[in-house]
């Protein structure tokens, strides 16, 4: 029964092709949960059979986190953010449900199932929401010079200064208006996110000058988005000057990479 439970939950949240591959590997390896049973038998919790079922829920969820999808832009297989977040939500929800105040083992198991379902819905919903936003941003920004990076549930837009501003200026270049307008359109559509706009410079010039320049550039990008109907309450600006380089400041190429504005798009409340 436990093995069937594992097999069933292994494929939830996966693409159909991933389901087939996962089930084939599962059947070939004859995965089972005896290790969990042996571990739990050494713990005195009064309800060992119920605890085995809690662990089965968690273990099946963790195995499902290995589900992958194909990145439409690179053609490479990558872990599904939606499946990963649903898994985390399910495991946390199951544990939280099981630990709710009850003296009944049967009720605790029911609470665990309810918590797992609720957690999976919330976690998977956030991941799917950001997946859709990421796809739209990539489509809009292709060939613009702006990179799109996914970091967990966050999406980071890196705008190099050479395409955004003139040298030593904080006024946005006219040629970059269309790109920022495209970003604003997506941000308005996906309005359940907060936006952190951060300015960065290279190490050329004084610390105070670079700090002020980074703040002004972050402010210029933020103000442009707000002027294009992005809710100002969602936007925060930061200037980091030269303190957070991503490349070697001793080379022209490195300094060019360090001069940038980054927009981090995070789920609201994160």
Beta strands, then each sheet from edge to edge (+ up, - down):
strand 1: 68-70
strand 2: 77-79
strand 3: 146-151
strand 4: 154-160
strand 5: 193-200
strand 6: 235-239
strand 7: 260-267
sheet 1: 1+ 2-
sheet 2: 3+ 4- 7+ 5- 6-
end
